[in-house]
Amino acid sequence: MSSSAEALICQSDELSTLDRTLAGVYDTALKKAASAANILKAEQRGWIKGRDECWKAEDQQTCLRESYTQRIVEIQAGYGLVASSGPVKFECGSDGNVVVTFFQTDPPSINATYKNQQSLMVAVPSASGAHYQGRNESFWEHQGEARVAWGYGAKEMTCKKSG
């Protein structure tokens, strides 16, 4: 029995294309994962369960599109399937350092590390500079300076690009 999410995917050219793109990215990552393939498979099963929850969303199409886009970015960045640059260190004074690797995903993404915690963030529209948003983190870089918020309700840190 297929889920209502699967039915919607089959009815939408856009979602079908995203589904095929994810399948290709997943297959490539599986080959690269080698001994970690079982972990990737388990993560994918969990993602599918989450994707299928989009039937509860007010706008199911948008929920599915965002779910697919996020998963494609996660796999591409996590398994090094796209070009990247970095790591780049940003010094945040007494708050410590944020280390960022930039990935050429669609949309662009970063993997940021702060105090031994990692966050995958994707680019969001910005009037200037590069702005990335994670679950509870944000990173906005403009002319060698970054404003970083790390954690729900956290105060924004001002960081300078190192070296």
Buried (B, 14 or more C-beta within 10 A) or exposed (E): EEBEBBEBBEEBEEBEEBBEBBEEBBEBBBEBBEEEEEEBEEBBEEBBEEBBEBBEBEEBBEBBBBBBBBBBBBBBBBBEBBEBEEEBBBBBEEBEBBBBBBBEBBEBBBBBBBEEEEBBBBBEEEEEEBBBBBEEBBBBBEEEEBBBBBEEEEEEBEBEBEE
